[in-house]
Amino acid sequence: MKTLSLIKQIYLQGFQDLGNHFVKSYFKIFAWFGFAMYGIVVYAFLFRVSTGFAFD
């Protein structure tokens, strides 16, 4: 739980001092896109491991 709190704090501090609203929105969208892509990769890997895929 402490790790999740630290990640949230780092995320909020990363966007705290950005001035332009467009830049702030762009980086937030890009960050969430990156989190989503990472989640898809983790899901795909766990799916392959759980179905017995042979990593040759």
PQR file of N, CA, C, O and H, with PARSE charges and radii, in Angstrom:
ATOM      1  N   MET A   1       0.822  -1.192   0.000 -0.4000 1.5000
ATOM      2  CA  MET A   1       0.000   0.000   0.000 -0.0000 2.0000
ATOM      3  C   MET A   1       0.866   1.256   0.000  0.5500 1.7000
ATOM      4  O   MET A   1       0.512   2.263  -0.614 -0.5500 1.4000
ATOM      5  N   LYS A   2       1.992   1.192   0.685 -0.4000 1.5000
ATOM      6  CA  LYS A   2       2.884   2.348   0.729 -0.0000 2.0000
ATOM      7  C   LYS A   2       3.475   2.618  -0.653  0.5500 1.7000
ATOM      8  O   LYS A   2       3.657   3.773  -1.037 -0.5500 1.4000
ATOM      9  H   LYS A   2       2.279   0.374   1.183  0.4000 1.0000
ATOM     10  N   THR A   3       3.774   1.556  -1.398 -0.4000 1.5000
ATOM     11  CA  THR A   3       4.330   1.720  -2.737 -0.0000 2.0000
ATOM     12  C   THR A   3       3.332   2.420  -3.648  0.5500 1.7000
ATOM     13  O   THR A   3       3.701   3.311  -4.413 -0.5500 1.4000
ATOM     14  H   THR A   3       3.626   0.618  -1.086  0.4000 1.0000
ATOM     15  N   LEU A   4       2.067   2.018  -3.567 -0.4000 1.5000
ATOM     16  CA  LEU A   4       1.038   2.648  -4.389 -0.0000 2.0000
ATOM     17  C   LEU A   4       0.882   4.124  -4.040  0.5500 1.7000
ATOM     18  O   LEU A   4       0.679   4.960  -4.920 -0.5500 1.4000
ATOM     19  H   LEU A   4       1.767   1.294  -2.946  0.4000 1.0000
ATOM     20  N   SER A   5       0.976   4.434  -2.772 -0.4000 1.5000
ATOM     21  CA  SER A   5       0.892   5.826  -2.334 -0.0000 2.0000
ATOM     22  C   SER A   5       2.074   6.634  -2.858  0.5500 1.7000
ATOM     23  O   SER A   5       1.905   7.782  -3.269 -0.5500 1.4000
ATOM     24  H   SER A   5       1.141   3.755  -2.056  0.4000 1.0000
ATOM     25  N   LEU A   6       3.255   6.052  -2.849 -0.4000 1.5000
ATOM     26  CA  LEU A   6       4.436   6.751  -3.372 -0.0000 2.0000
ATOM     27  C   LEU A   6       4.327   6.977  -4.876  0.5500 1.7000
ATOM     28  O   LEU A   6       4.705   8.039  -5.370 -0.5500 1.4000
ATOM     29  H   LEU A   6       3.393   5.120  -2.515  0.4000 1.0000
ATOM     30  N   ILE A   7       3.815   5.990  -5.606 -0.4000 1.5000
ATOM     31  CA  ILE A   7       3.643   6.142  -7.054 -0.0000 2.0000
ATOM     32  C   ILE A   7       2.645   7.258  -7.345  0.5500 1.7000
ATOM     33  O   ILE A   7       2.861   8.065  -8.248 -0.5500 1.4000
ATOM     34  H   ILE A   7       3.508   5.127  -5.204  0.4000 1.0000
ATOM     35  N   LYS A   8       1.548   7.306  -6.579 -0.4000 1.5000
ATOM     36  CA  LYS A   8       0.552   8.366  -6.755 -0.0000 2.0000
ATOM     37  C   LYS A   8       1.169   9.732  -6.482  0.5500 1.7000
ATOM     38  O   LYS A   8       0.910  10.686  -7.216 -0.5500 1.4000
ATOM     39  H   LYS A   8       1.372   6.650  -5.845  0.4000 1.0000
ATOM     40  N   GLN A   9       1.974   9.833  -5.443 -0.4000 1.5000
ATOM     41  CA  GLN A   9       2.611  11.101  -5.089 -0.0000 2.0000
ATOM     42  C   GLN A   9       3.583  11.546  -6.182  0.5500 1.7000
ATOM     43  O   GLN A   9       3.622  12.727  -6.528 -0.5500 1.4000
ATOM     44  H   GLN A   9       2.184   9.057  -4.848  0.4000 1.0000
ATOM     45  N   ILE A  10       4.358  10.624  -6.724 -0.4000 1.5000
ATOM     46  CA  ILE A  10       5.287  10.956  -7.809 -0.0000 2.0000
ATOM     47  C   ILE A  10       4.515  11.410  -9.040  0.5500 1.7000
ATOM     48  O   ILE A  10       4.910  12.368  -9.704 -0.5500 1.4000
ATOM     49  H   ILE A  10       4.327   9.665  -6.444  0.4000 1.0000
ATOM     50  N   TYR A  11       3.405  10.721  -9.350 -0.4000 1.5000
ATOM     51  CA  TYR A  11       2.579  11.089 -10.503 -0.0000 2.0000
ATOM     52  C   TYR A  11       2.026  12.503 -10.344  0.5500 1.7000
ATOM     53  O   TYR A  11       2.069  13.296 -11.285 -0.5500 1.4000
ATOM     54  H   TYR A  11       3.083   9.943  -8.811  0.4000 1.0000
ATOM     55  N   LEU A  12       1.509  12.820  -9.160 -0.4000 1.5000
ATOM     56  CA  LEU A  12       0.934  14.150  -8.936 -0.0000 2.0000
ATOM     57  C   LEU A  12       1.999  15.237  -8.959  0.5500 1.7000
ATOM     58  O   LEU A  12       1.749  16.323  -9.483 -0.5500 1.4000
ATOM     59  H   LEU A  12       1.475  12.175  -8.396  0.4000 1.0000
ATOM     60  N   GLN A  13       3.172  14.979  -8.410 -0.4000 1.5000
ATOM     61  CA  GLN A  13       4.246  15.972  -8.407 -0.0000 2.0000
ATOM     62  C   GLN A  13       4.807  16.199  -9.804  0.5500 1.7000
ATOM     63  O   GLN A  13       5.295  17.286 -10.114 -0.5500 1.4000
ATOM     64  H   GLN A  13       3.375  14.097  -7.984  0.4000 1.0000
ATOM     65  N   GLY A  14       4.737  15.180 -10.640 -0.4000 1.5000
ATOM     66  CA  GLY A  14       5.245  15.323 -11.996 -0.0000 2.0000
ATOM     67  C   GLY A  14       4.478  16.345 -12.812  0.5500 1.7000
ATOM     68  O   GLY A  14       5.050  16.985 -13.694 -0.5500 1.4000
ATOM     69  H   GLY A  14       4.341  14.297 -10.389  0.4000 1.0000
ATOM     70  N   PHE A  15       3.181  16.511 -12.531 -0.4000 1.5000
ATOM     71  CA  PHE A  15       2.352  17.441 -13.290 -0.0000 2.0000
ATOM     72  C   PHE A  15       2.031  18.720 -12.522  0.5500 1.7000
ATOM     73  O   PHE A  15       1.270  19.552 -13.015 -0.5500 1.4000
ATOM     74  H   PHE A  15       2.716  15.991 -11.815  0.4000 1.0000
ATOM     75  N   GLN A  16       2.583  18.890 -11.352 -0.4000 1.5000
ATOM     76  CA  GLN A  16       2.232  20.022 -10.504 -0.0000 2.0000
ATOM     77  C   GLN A  16       2.733  21.355 -11.066  0.5500 1.7000
ATOM     78  O   GLN A  16       2.004  22.345 -11.008 -0.5500 1.4000
ATOM     79  H   GLN A  16       3.201  18.214 -10.952  0.4000 1.0000
ATOM     80  N   ASP A  17       3.931  21.409 -11.597 -0.4000 1.5000
ATOM     81  CA  ASP A  17       4.532  22.678 -12.004 -0.0000 2.0000
ATOM     82  C   ASP A  17       4.427  22.963 -13.500  0.5500 1.7000
ATOM     83  O   ASP A  17       5.013  23.934 -13.978 -0.5500 1.4000
ATOM     84  H   ASP A  17       4.523  20.605 -11.644  0.4000 1.0000
ATOM     85  N   LEU A  18       3.699  22.147 -14.241 -0.4000 1.5000
ATOM     86  CA  LEU A  18       3.528  22.428 -15.661 -0.0000 2.0000
ATOM     87  C   LEU A  18       2.537  23.572 -15.821  0.5500 1.7000
ATOM     88  O   LEU A  18       1.464  23.562 -15.218 -0.5500 1.4000
ATOM     89  H   LEU A  18       3.223  21.358 -13.853  0.4000 1.0000
ATOM     90  N   GLY A  19       2.900  24.559 -16.635 -0.4000 1.5000
ATOM     91  CA  GLY A  19       2.075  25.748 -16.731 -0.0000 2.0000
ATOM     92  C   GLY A  19       0.959  25.672 -17.756  0.5500 1.7000
ATOM     93  O   GLY A  19      -0.196  25.948 -17.429 -0.5500 1.4000
ATOM     94  H   GLY A  19       3.772  24.567 -17.125  0.4000 1.0000
ATOM     95  N   ASN A  20       1.273  25.310 -18.965 -0.4000 1.5000
ATOM     96  CA  ASN A  20       0.307  25.332 -20.045 -0.0000 2.0000
ATOM     97  C   ASN A  20      -0.696  24.188 -19.901  0.5500 1.7000
ATOM     98  O   ASN A  20      -0.307  23.041 -19.681 -0.5500 1.4000
ATOM     99  H   ASN A  20       2.210  25.086 -19.230  0.4000 1.0000
ATOM    100  N   HIS A  21      -1.978  24.500 -20.024 -0.4000 1.5000
ATOM    101  CA  HIS A  21      -3.026  23.481 -19.870 -0.0000 2.0000
ATOM    102  C   HIS A  21      -2.911  22.407 -20.954  0.5500 1.7000
ATOM    103  O   HIS A  21      -3.113  21.224 -20.678 -0.5500 1.4000
ATOM    104  H   HIS A  21      -2.295  25.432 -20.203  0.4000 1.0000
ATOM    105  N   PHE A  22      -2.588  22.815 -22.188 -0.4000 1.5000
ATOM    106  CA  PHE A  22      -2.448  21.859 -23.285 -0.0000 2.0000
ATOM    107  C   PHE A  22      -1.312  20.880 -23.018  0.5500 1.7000
ATOM    108  O   PHE A  22      -1.462  19.676 -23.228 -0.5500 1.4000
ATOM    109  H   PHE A  22      -2.424  23.776 -22.412  0.4000 1.0000
ATOM    110  N   VAL A  23      -0.188  21.390 -22.560 -0.4000 1.5000
ATOM    111  CA  VAL A  23       0.963  20.533 -22.265 -0.0000 2.0000
ATOM    112  C   VAL A  23       0.632  19.581 -21.125  0.5500 1.7000
ATOM    113  O   VAL A  23       0.976  18.400 -21.178 -0.5500 1.4000
ATOM    114  H   VAL A  23      -0.067  22.368 -22.389  0.4000 1.0000
ATOM    115  N   LYS A  24      -0.032  20.088 -20.099 -0.4000 1.5000
ATOM    116  CA  LYS A  24      -0.407  19.263 -18.956 -0.0000 2.0000
ATOM    117  C   LYS A  24      -1.352  18.142 -19.390  0.5500 1.7000
ATOM    118  O   LYS A  24      -1.176  16.997 -18.975 -0.5500 1.4000
ATOM    119  H   LYS A  24      -0.311  21.047 -20.056  0.4000 1.0000
ATOM    120  N   SER A  25      -2.344  18.454 -20.212 -0.4000 1.5000
ATOM    121  CA  SER A  25      -3.289  17.443 -20.687 -0.0000 2.0000
ATOM    122  C   SER A  25      -2.584  16.412 -21.567  0.5500 1.7000
ATOM    123  O   SER A  25      -2.839  15.213 -21.457 -0.5500 1.4000
ATOM    124  H   SER A  25      -2.487  19.384 -20.549  0.4000 1.0000
ATOM    125  N   TYR A  26      -1.695  16.889 -22.438 -0.4000 1.5000
ATOM    126  CA  TYR A  26      -0.969  15.991 -23.334 -0.0000 2.0000
ATOM    127  C   TYR A  26      -0.136  14.987 -22.543  0.5500 1.7000
ATOM    128  O   TYR A  26      -0.162  13.794 -22.843 -0.5500 1.4000
ATOM    129  H   TYR A  26      -1.487  17.863 -22.527  0.4000 1.0000
ATOM    130  N   PHE A  27       0.589  15.447 -21.557 -0.4000 1.5000
ATOM    131  CA  PHE A  27       1.442  14.547 -20.793 -0.0000 2.0000
ATOM    132  C   PHE A  27       0.628  13.597 -19.925  0.5500 1.7000
ATOM    133  O   PHE A  27       1.038  12.455 -19.717 -0.5500 1.4000
ATOM    134  H   PHE A  27       0.610  16.417 -21.314  0.4000 1.0000
ATOM    135  N   LYS A  28      -0.512  14.040 -19.417 -0.4000 1.5000
ATOM    136  CA  LYS A  28      -1.367  13.138 -18.649 -0.0000 2.0000
ATOM    137  C   LYS A  28      -1.922  12.034 -19.540  0.5500 1.7000
ATOM    138  O   LYS A  28      -1.946  10.869 -19.143 -0.5500 1.4000
ATOM    139  H   LYS A  28      -0.845  14.968 -19.585  0.4000 1.0000
ATOM    140  N   ILE A  29      -2.368  12.394 -20.741 -0.4000 1.5000
ATOM    141  CA  ILE A  29      -2.872  11.386 -21.676 -0.0000 2.0000
ATOM    142  C   ILE A  29      -1.756  10.424 -22.053  0.5500 1.7000
ATOM    143  O   ILE A  29      -1.969   9.212 -22.098 -0.5500 1.4000
ATOM    144  H   ILE A  29      -2.348  13.340 -21.063  0.4000 1.0000
ATOM    145  N   PHE A  30      -0.576  10.952 -22.321 -0.4000 1.5000
ATOM    146  CA  PHE A  30       0.558  10.107 -22.684 -0.0000 2.0000
ATOM    147  C   PHE A  30       0.940   9.169 -21.541  0.5500 1.7000
ATOM    148  O   PHE A  30       1.277   8.010 -21.782 -0.5500 1.4000
ATOM    149  H   PHE A  30      -0.403  11.936 -22.285  0.4000 1.0000
ATOM    150  N   ALA A  31       0.892   9.654 -20.306 -0.4000 1.5000
ATOM    151  CA  ALA A  31       1.210   8.809 -19.150 -0.0000 2.0000
ATOM    152  C   ALA A  31       0.193   7.684 -19.011  0.5500 1.7000
ATOM    153  O   ALA A  31       0.578   6.534 -18.797 -0.5500 1.4000
ATOM    154  H   ALA A  31       0.618  10.596 -20.110  0.4000 1.0000
ATOM    155  N   TRP A  32      -1.086   7.989 -19.128 -0.4000 1.5000
ATOM    156  CA  TRP A  32      -2.111   6.949 -19.017 -0.0000 2.0000
ATOM    157  C   TRP A  32      -2.025   5.962 -20.179  0.5500 1.7000
ATOM    158  O   TRP A  32      -2.281   4.772 -19.997 -0.5500 1.4000
ATOM    159  H   TRP A  32      -1.399   8.923 -19.302  0.4000 1.0000
ATOM    160  N   PHE A  33      -1.668   6.443 -21.370 -0.4000 1.5000
ATOM    161  CA  PHE A  33      -1.463   5.548 -22.504 -0.0000 2.0000
ATOM    162  C   PHE A  33      -0.308   4.594 -22.214  0.5500 1.7000
ATOM    163  O   PHE A  33      -0.395   3.402 -22.510 -0.5500 1.4000
ATOM    164  H   PHE A  33      -1.460   7.410 -21.518  0.4000 1.0000
ATOM    165  N   GLY A  34       0.765   5.112 -21.642 -0.4000 1.5000
ATOM    166  CA  GLY A  34       1.907   4.263 -21.283 -0.0000 2.0000
ATOM    167  C   GLY A  34       1.541   3.232 -20.229  0.5500 1.7000
ATOM    168  O   GLY A  34       1.946   2.074 -20.329 -0.5500 1.4000
ATOM    169  H   GLY A  34       0.836   6.080 -21.402  0.4000 1.0000
ATOM    170  N   PHE A  35       0.770   3.643 -19.204 -0.4000 1.5000
ATOM    171  CA  PHE A  35       0.321   2.696 -18.182 -0.0000 2.0000
ATOM    172  C   PHE A  35      -0.551   1.610 -18.800  0.5500 1.7000
ATOM    173  O   PHE A  35      -0.434   0.438 -18.443 -0.5500 1.4000
ATOM    174  H   PHE A  35       0.442   4.584 -19.122  0.4000 1.0000
ATOM    175  N   ALA A  36      -1.430   2.000 -19.733 -0.4000 1.5000
ATOM    176  CA  ALA A  36      -2.312   1.030 -20.381 -0.0000 2.0000
ATOM    177  C   ALA A  36      -1.508   0.040 -21.223  0.5500 1.7000
ATOM    178  O   ALA A  36      -1.784  -1.159 -21.198 -0.5500 1.4000
ATOM    179  H   ALA A  36      -1.524   2.952 -20.023  0.4000 1.0000
ATOM    180  N   MET A  37      -0.526   0.527 -21.958 -0.4000 1.5000
ATOM    181  CA  MET A  37       0.296  -0.366 -22.777 -0.0000 2.0000
ATOM    182  C   MET A  37       1.092  -1.338 -21.906  0.5500 1.7000
ATOM    183  O   MET A  37       1.229  -2.514 -22.244 -0.5500 1.4000
ATOM    184  H   MET A  37      -0.302   1.502 -21.978  0.4000 1.0000
ATOM    185  N   TYR A  38       1.608  -0.848 -20.799 -0.4000 1.5000
ATOM    186  CA  TYR A  38       2.327  -1.717 -19.871 -0.0000 2.0000
ATOM    187  C   TYR A  38       1.384  -2.774 -19.301  0.5500 1.7000
ATOM    188  O   TYR A  38       1.767  -3.936 -19.163 -0.5500 1.4000
ATOM    189  H   TYR A  38       1.497   0.107 -20.524  0.4000 1.0000
ATOM    190  N   GLY A  39       0.170  -2.384 -18.974 -0.4000 1.5000
ATOM    191  CA  GLY A  39      -0.823  -3.335 -18.469 -0.0000 2.0000
ATOM    192  C   GLY A  39      -1.160  -4.399 -19.493  0.5500 1.7000
ATOM    193  O   GLY A  39      -1.317  -5.568 -19.139 -0.5500 1.4000
ATOM    194  H   GLY A  39      -0.141  -1.440 -19.086  0.4000 1.0000
ATOM    195  N   ILE A  40      -1.273  -4.019 -20.757 -0.4000 1.5000
ATOM    196  CA  ILE A  40      -1.559  -4.989 -21.813 -0.0000 2.0000
ATOM    197  C   ILE A  40      -0.414  -5.977 -21.955  0.5500 1.7000
ATOM    198  O   ILE A  40      -0.646  -7.172 -22.141 -0.5500 1.4000
ATOM    199  H   ILE A  40      -1.145  -3.069 -21.045  0.4000 1.0000
ATOM    200  N   VAL A  41       0.807  -5.497 -21.869 -0.4000 1.5000
ATOM    201  CA  VAL A  41       1.972  -6.382 -21.973 -0.0000 2.0000
ATOM    202  C   VAL A  41       1.999  -7.379 -20.820  0.5500 1.7000
ATOM    203  O   VAL A  41       2.251  -8.565 -21.029 -0.5500 1.4000
ATOM    204  H   VAL A  41       0.995  -4.527 -21.718  0.4000 1.0000
ATOM    205  N   VAL A  42       1.740  -6.905 -19.610 -0.4000 1.5000
ATOM    206  CA  VAL A  42       1.725  -7.798 -18.445 -0.0000 2.0000
ATOM    207  C   VAL A  42       0.606  -8.819 -18.587  0.5500 1.7000
ATOM    208  O   VAL A  42       0.807 -10.000 -18.301 -0.5500 1.4000
ATOM    209  H   VAL A  42       1.535  -5.941 -19.440  0.4000 1.0000
ATOM    210  N   TYR A  43      -0.582  -8.376 -19.029 -0.4000 1.5000
ATOM    211  CA  TYR A  43      -1.705  -9.291 -19.229 -0.0000 2.0000
ATOM    212  C   TYR A  43      -1.360 -10.357 -20.274  0.5500 1.7000
ATOM    213  O   TYR A  43      -1.613 -11.541 -20.055 -0.5500 1.4000
ATOM    214  H   TYR A  43      -0.745  -7.417 -19.261  0.4000 1.0000
ATOM    215  N   ALA A  44      -0.785  -9.944 -21.403 -0.4000 1.5000
ATOM    216  CA  ALA A  44      -0.450 -10.895 -22.460 -0.0000 2.0000
ATOM    217  C   ALA A  44       0.577 -11.911 -21.973  0.5500 1.7000
ATOM    218  O   ALA A  44       0.466 -13.099 -22.273 -0.5500 1.4000
ATOM    219  H   ALA A  44      -0.579  -8.981 -21.581  0.4000 1.0000
ATOM    220  N   PHE A  45       1.569 -11.453 -21.227 -0.4000 1.5000
ATOM    221  CA  PHE A  45       2.578 -12.370 -20.708 -0.0000 2.0000
ATOM    222  C   PHE A  45       1.963 -13.366 -19.736  0.5500 1.7000
ATOM    223  O   PHE A  45       2.229 -14.565 -19.825 -0.5500 1.4000
ATOM    224  H   PHE A  45       1.659 -10.488 -20.983  0.4000 1.0000
ATOM    225  N   LEU A  46       1.142 -12.881 -18.806 -0.4000 1.5000
ATOM    226  CA  LEU A  46       0.510 -13.785 -17.838 -0.0000 2.0000
ATOM    227  C   LEU A  46      -0.450 -14.752 -18.521  0.5500 1.7000
ATOM    228  O   LEU A  46      -0.566 -15.903 -18.101 -0.5500 1.4000
ATOM    229  H   LEU A  46       0.925 -11.908 -18.734  0.4000 1.0000
ATOM    230  N   PHE A  47      -1.135 -14.306 -19.563 -0.4000 1.5000
ATOM    231  CA  PHE A  47      -2.023 -15.194 -20.312 -0.0000 2.0000
ATOM    232  C   PHE A  47      -1.224 -16.308 -20.971  0.5500 1.7000
ATOM    233  O   PHE A  47      -1.623 -17.471 -20.923 -0.5500 1.4000
ATOM    234  H   PHE A  47      -1.041 -13.371 -19.905  0.4000 1.0000
ATOM    235  N   ARG A  48      -0.098 -15.958 -21.587 -0.4000 1.5000
ATOM    236  CA  ARG A  48       0.737 -16.975 -22.242 -0.0000 2.0000
ATOM    237  C   ARG A  48       1.320 -17.957 -21.230  0.5500 1.7000
ATOM    238  O   ARG A  48       1.386 -19.157 -21.496 -0.5500 1.4000
ATOM    239  H   ARG A  48       0.226 -15.013 -21.626  0.4000 1.0000
ATOM    240  N   VAL A  49       1.735 -17.462 -20.091 -0.4000 1.5000
ATOM    241  CA  VAL A  49       2.288 -18.340 -19.054 -0.0000 2.0000
ATOM    242  C   VAL A  49       1.204 -19.266 -18.521  0.5500 1.7000
ATOM    243  O   VAL A  49       1.459 -20.450 -18.302 -0.5500 1.4000
ATOM    244  H   VAL A  49       1.681 -16.487 -19.874  0.4000 1.0000
ATOM    245  N   SER A  50       0.002 -18.747 -18.309 -0.4000 1.5000
ATOM    246  CA  SER A  50      -1.069 -19.564 -17.730 -0.0000 2.0000
ATOM    247  C   SER A  50      -1.603 -20.604 -18.703  0.5500 1.7000
ATOM    248  O   SER A  50      -2.142 -21.622 -18.269 -0.5500 1.4000
ATOM    249  H   SER A  50      -0.205 -17.785 -18.487  0.4000 1.0000
ATOM    250  N   THR A  51      -1.470 -20.379 -20.010 -0.4000 1.5000
ATOM    251  CA  THR A  51      -1.959 -21.355 -20.986 -0.0000 2.0000
ATOM    252  C   THR A  51      -0.882 -22.347 -21.402  0.5500 1.7000
ATOM    253  O   THR A  51      -1.138 -23.213 -22.238 -0.5500 1.4000
ATOM    254  H   THR A  51      -1.033 -19.552 -20.363  0.4000 1.0000
ATOM    255  N   GLY A  52       0.297 -22.241 -20.845 -0.4000 1.5000
ATOM    256  CA  GLY A  52       1.349 -23.212 -21.125 -0.0000 2.0000
ATOM    257  C   GLY A  52       2.080 -22.976 -22.427  0.5500 1.7000
ATOM    258  O   GLY A  52       2.537 -23.933 -23.052 -0.5500 1.4000
ATOM    259  H   GLY A  52       0.504 -21.537 -20.166  0.4000 1.0000
ATOM    260  N   PHE A  53       2.204 -21.750 -22.851 -0.4000 1.5000
ATOM    261  CA  PHE A  53       2.921 -21.427 -24.079 -0.0000 2.0000
ATOM    262  C   PHE A  53       4.396 -21.774 -23.917  0.5500 1.7000
ATOM    263  O   PHE A  53       5.011 -21.448 -22.902 -0.5500 1.4000
ATOM    264  H   PHE A  53       1.833 -20.972 -22.343  0.4000 1.0000
ATOM    265  N   ALA A  54       4.961 -22.440 -24.929 -0.4000 1.5000
ATOM    266  CA  ALA A  54       6.372 -22.832 -24.874 -0.0000 2.0000
ATOM    267  C   ALA A  54       7.240 -21.680 -25.385  0.5500 1.7000
ATOM    268  O   ALA A  54       7.205 -21.350 -26.571 -0.5500 1.4000
ATOM    269  H   ALA A  54       4.461 -22.705 -25.753  0.4000 1.0000
ATOM    270  N   PHE A  55       8.001 -21.086 -24.507 -0.4000 1.5000
ATOM    271  CA  PHE A  55       8.903 -20.006 -24.888 -0.0000 2.0000
ATOM    272  C   PHE A  55      10.227 -20.618 -25.347  0.5500 1.7000
ATOM    273  O   PHE A  55      11.168 -20.752 -24.566 -0.5500 1.4000
ATOM    274  H   PHE A  55       8.030 -21.354 -23.544  0.4000 1.0000
ATOM    275  N   ASP A  56      10.278 -20.981 -26.616 -0.4000 1.5000
ATOM    276  CA  ASP A  56      11.490 -21.624 -27.148 -0.0000 2.0000
ATOM    277  C   ASP A  56      12.414 -20.642 -27.780  0.5500 1.7000
ATOM    278  O   ASP A  56      13.475 -21.023 -28.274 -0.5500 1.4000
ATOM    279  H   ASP A  56       9.513 -20.872 -27.251  0.4000 1.0000
TER
END
